[in-house]
Amino acid sequence: MNIAEYFPVLLFILVALGLGCFLLFAGSFLGPRKPGAEKNSPYECGFEAFEDARMRFDVRYYLVAILFILFDLELAFLFPWAIANGHVGIVGFTTAMLFLVILTIGFIYEWKKGALDWD
C-alpha cells in the first residue's frame, strides 16, 4: 500500500473543507442582517405562535407529514435494488414488485380513509 496513492483523496478533502469554511464565513460576514420581530419569532410546524401551548390544533398536518416520511423512506429502499438490478435476477425482481404492490396498497388505503384530504 502506497501512501502517495491517497494524496488526491486527501487533497480533495482539504480543498472541500477549506472551501466550505470559506463560504460559511463569507456568508456570515457579507450576508444582510435585518432582524425583525417576525424573523426572530419561533417557528414550529407552519402554525402561528400561540399564547397557550395547550390550545387545540388540527392534527392532519402532522398526519400528512408522517405519511410523507413513511412513503419517502420506503421508496429509498428501491435504490439498492435499482443499482443491483442485473445481479439479483428474477427473485430480486419479484421481491421488489411485491414491495411496490404492498406500498401501493398502503397508499390506496390511506387515500380511501381520507388521510390526505384537507376538507
Secondary structure, 3 states (H helix, E strand, C coil): CCHHHHHHHHHHHHHHHHHHHHHHHHHHHHCCCCCCHHHHCCCECCECCCCCCCCCCCCHHHHHHHHHHHHHHHHHCHHHHHHCHHHHHHHHHHHHHHHHHHHHHHHHHHHHCCCCCCC
